[in-house]
Amino acid sequence: MKTYNIDSNGFYGEFGGQFIPREMAKCVDELSAAYLGIINSKEFQDEFHYLLHNYVGRPSPLYLAKNLSRKYGCKIYLKREDLNHTGAHKINNAIGQILIARKMGKRRVIAETGAGQHGVAVATVCALMGMECEIFMGATDIARQQINVKKMKMLGATIRAVTEGNQTLAEACDAAIREWTLHPEETYYLIGSAVGPRPYPDMVARLQSVISAEIKQQLLQHEQRPHPDKIVACVGGGSNAAGSIYHYLDTPHTEIILAEAAGKGIHSGQTAASLSVGHNGVLHGFRTLTLQDEQGNPREAYSISAGLDYPGIGPMLANLYAQGRAKVVPITDNEAIEGGFELTSSEGIIPAIESAHAIAALKHLEFKKGEVVVVTISGRGDKDMETYLQYMQ
């Protein structure tokens, strides 16, 4: 049977792997040797699921959006990751990795963040576990995500402003990686998305797979079957998408729809649509589809959404697209804002602008009557209110 999951060398098809400098190898190899044994242990699973239930508030609801369903002529369910503690799916992965870090004997945690949701989640779990926390964040993102910056500081994290390049998520990743290689003994690098060198894409996907595990159980209750006809999720690096589709990768009758950030348009030069216009390349220690200029050099990504302006994509998702297993829908900034207002006015739910890309994708799809569609609402819109308000004036 064909599988779209990871192979023993850390590749999804031709994407993934480990492309790192020698000084980083010790850090990555230590984690590679440890993570599966820890994750698969009963001790880890018991504590992980205890915290997901009693601290995060899982399972997150699977809500039948009746007004959206009437509009599109199908059954649209919203997977409400926005209702998690800290307001997004990021907390699932953060809790899992902080438990791994503690088991490995690390005392200091570093992380990168774009929209700030991952940074808030990491600062939260570090406060919970009493661990030192430093968050690398691009200066551009710091300016547009002040609420999350203040939350991280209140939680006890140190914010490290990154002023190189576009001063956004990609540069924050670069800076965090450099810091990790300088202090490998006591430091754990808690990556927020399903990107990076082996084993990060697999580890993050496994920790986020709680999303699709719950969808299966919830659909059994609502529809008497575990699989939807379509799953729609926004993608930047791809952690919420990876978690939403993890248990459906090899289920061919479930169509996978990935809504990526087209920015000003996929051919505008101001885009983050690495699936639609990217090329095979290496980024942050793994092979994937990346934005490149005419000379093949990495190109800066742009999106109105701080969480989606990454110049590449997780290797799982790159492979799904390359193999024709996933359909990609590029969504412009304006379409995403319209999607956010559409969900707000129809269901009374204000989504993060990241999640609004997934809602906007619905207009680009065709539905059969009675089809069951799951859309993951990866985060709530509190952090994006200033941006939304600019479109109301």
N, C-alpha and C positions, 0 to 999 in steps of 0.2 A: 504494500500500500504506500502511495506517495505521501510524504509528510512535509509540512511547511515549518516544522519546528527545527531547533538548533541541532547541529551534528556534534560529534565528539571533539572536533577541532575548534568549536566556537563559531562556526559559520552557518548562516542561513543562505543556502545556495552559494552565490559568489560573494556575499556580503557578510561583514562581521570580522572575526579574527582578532589579531593582536599585533598592531603596528606601532611599537613604542621604542623610545630610546633606552639604552642599557640601564641608565640610572633609575628608570621607572620600573624595570622588570621585577625587582625584588618586591616592591609594593604589590604589584598585580599578581605575581606568582603566589605570594603569601595568602592573598584573598582567594585566588582560584583553588588553592589546596584546602581551604577551610569552609567555604560557603555552603556547599551541598551537604556536608556532614552536619553542619549546624542547622540548616533549614529543615532537613529531614528528621531531625531528632524530636522525640516526643516532648522533651523539655521546651524546645523552641516553639513548637506548634501550640503547646498548651498556653504558654505565656503570650505568644503572638495573637492567638484568637481570643484570649481573655481580654487583652488590651483593645483589640478591634471592637469587641462587643461592648465593653464597659467604659472605655475611655473615648474611642472614636465615635461610637454610636451605631455600629454596623449591626445588622445589614442595612444598607441605605435603601430607601423605598424604590420600588419600580412602579411608577405612577402612570396610569392610563390618562393621557392628555386628550380629553374628549373633544375640546374645541379644535385643536390642531388635527385630530383624527377626522372630524367632519370636513374640515377644509381640504384635506388631501385625499380623502376617500379610502382610508385604511385605518388600522389600529396602531397608533403611535404611543409607545411607552417611553417614559423618560427615566433613565437610571440616575437617581438624584445624589450624585457624589458631592454636590454643593451643600448637602445637609450634614456632611461629616464635620467633626470637630476640626477647626481651622479653615473650613469652607471649601475644601477641594479634595481630590483624590490623592494628592501628594502625601498625606499623612499615612496612608497604607504602607507605602514604601519606606517612609522615614522611620516608622516604628520597627519594621522588619530589620532594616539595616542598623539601627541603633542597638538592637539586641545582638546582631552579629558582631558589631564593633566591641561591645562589652564582653562578649564571649572570647574575642580575640585579645583581650587585655588592653585595648586602646583607651586613652583617657581624654583625647582631644579630637574633636570632629570638625572638619571643614566641608564646605559645600558651595556650589554656585547657585545663583538664582537669576531669573529674568523678570517675570511678573511679580516675584516675591512670594508666591504661594508655597513653593518648595522651601524657600528660606524660612518662612514662618513655621512650616511643619518641622524642619530640622531644629530650629531654635526651641520649639515646643518640646520635642522629645529629649533634647539635651537638658532642658530645665527639669523635665520629669526624671531623668536618669542622673542628674547632677554631673554632667560632663561639660567641659570647656567647648565653646562653639564659636567659630569664625565663618562669616558668610561673605563670599566674593560676589560683588554685584557691579555691573557697569554703571558709570556715572549717569548715562542717559536714562537707564531704568530707575536709578535712585530718584531722579528728578520727577519721573512720571508715576512712581509707585510709593509716594511718601507714607501713606497709611501703613503699608506692609513694612516699610523700613522702620517706622516707629514701633510697630508691634514686635519686630525682631529685637530691637534695642530693649524694649520693656521686658522681654523674655530673657535678657541677659546676654544676647549674642553681640559679638564685635562685628561691625560692618566694614569690609575692606573695599573701598571704592576703586574701580578699575577704569583708567583713563586712556588706555590704548585703543586704537582703531575706532570702531563704531560705538564703543563703550556700552555694549549690550551683552547678551547672553554668551555668544561665542568667545568674547574676550574674557568674560568672567570664568568660563571653563578653562581657558588657557592659564589664567592666573592661579586658579585652584590646583591645577595639575603641577605647575611649577612649585607651589608651596608643598605639595605632597612629597615630591621627590627630594626636597630639602630636609624634610623631617619625617622620614618613614617609620621610625620605631614607635613613636607615641601617637601618630596621627592616623585617623581613618577618614578617607574621602568618601562622602556620602553623595553619590551622583543622583540627580533627581529624575532623570529620564532613562529610557531604554536605549542608551547610547554609550559610547566609550569602548575601550578594549575588553575582550573576554576577561572576566565573566559578567561584567555589568549588564549588558543587554538581557541575558538570560536571568540573572538574579532579580533585576527590577521587574521583568515580565512575570516571573513566578510570584513575587510579592504582590504585584497588582492584580494577579489572576483571581484574587478574591472577588473582583467585580463580576467577571463572567461566571464564576461558580455560583454566585448569588442569582445572577440573571437566569441561569438554568433552573434553579429551584423555584424562583418566583414565577417564571413562565409556566412551570408545571401547575402551580396553583391557579394562575389567571387563565391560562389557555389550554391546560392539560397536555402540553408538549414542551420540551425543554429548549427548543431552538426557534429563534425568530427567522423570518424570511430575509430581513436586512438588519445589519447593525451599522449605525452611523456614529463616527467619532471624529473630533478635530485632531490634527496632528501637527506637532512642532518637532520635538525629538520623538515623541510617540508613546509616552508611558500610559496615558489613560486609554489610548487606542489598543495598545498591547494587552492591557488588563481586560479590556472589554471583549476582545476577540480570542483570548488565549485558549479557551475551551471549545472554540469553534473553528480553529485553524484548519482542521481536517474534516470539517463538516461542509461538503460542497453545496448543499441546498441552503446554506446561510450565506447571503451575499455580504461582502465587507465593503463599506463605503468610507473612504478617508477624505475628510474636508481639510485641505491645506490652505495656508495663508498666501493668497495671490498678491496681497498688498495693493499697489496701484495698477496691477495687471501683470500677467506672467511674462510679457515681453517688454515691460516698461523699464527694466533695470532696477526697479524698486519693488522687490518681491521676496518671498520666502518659500516659493513653490519649488522645492528641490526635487520632488517627484516628477512634476510636469516638465521642468526645464533643466534639471540637474544632469550631471555626468558622473561616471564612475570615478571615484577618487578616495583618498584617505583623509580623514578628519578626526581629530581627537583620539587617535589610537585605533581606529577601526575603518574598514572599507565600506563605503556606502555611496549613495547618490548625493552629490554636493553641487552647490552653486559655484560656477567657475566663469572667469572672463575668457576672452578670445585666445589668450596664451595658456589657458589651463590652470591659472592661479585661482586660489579661493576668492570668492566674491562675497561682499557683505550682504547679509539678508536684511530685509525690511518688512515690517508689518505693523499695523496699528496696535496689534496685540503683543505685549512684551513677552508673553509666554510662547509665542509661535515664531519669533523672528530668529530662527536658528538656520544656519546655511547648509544643513544636512538633514538626515532622517535616520531613525533607528534601523539597524540592519534587518530585523524581522519584517518591517514594513516595506523597506526597499525591495526585499525579495518577493513579498506578496504582489507588489506592483509589477516587478519584472516578469514574474511567472503568470501574470494575468489573473491572480486569485483575488485581488482587490481592485476596486474602481476608485479613481481619484477625482475629486471635484475641487478645482481651485476656486476660492472665494475671495473676492476683493474686500478691501476695507469697508467700502460703502455697503456692500451686501451683508457683511458681518454685522454692522451697526443695525441695518434693517432687520436682520435675524434676531438680534437682541431685543429690539422693540416689538417684533412680532410675538416672541414668547412672552414678553412682559404683558402685552395687551390682551393676548388670548388666554393665558393660563395664570397670570399673576406671579410669574417667576422671573426675576431679573438675573440673567446668566452672566458669568464672566465673558468678556469679549472673545476669549478662546472658544468657549462653548457655543457662542453665538454663530461661529463659523459652521458648526454642525447643523444648527437649525436652518441656516441660510442654504445649506446643501439640499434641503427638502424640495426647494423649488426647481432644482435641476434633475430630479428623479421622477421616474414613472412608477405608479403603484397600481396593483390590482386590488379590487374590492376584497376586503377581508384579510389582506396581507398584514402580518405582524411585524412591526418595525420598532427597534430599540434605538433610541438616541441617548448617548451618554452626555449628561450635563456635568462636565468635569469640575466646575467651580462656580461660586456665586459672584455676583457682579459688584459687590461693595467696593472693591479696589478700583473699579473702572468707572465710578459714577461721574468723575470730572470729565472723562472723555465722552460718555453718553450725553452729559448735559450740554456739551458744546454743539451737539447735533439737535438740541431742542430749542436753541436760541433763534 
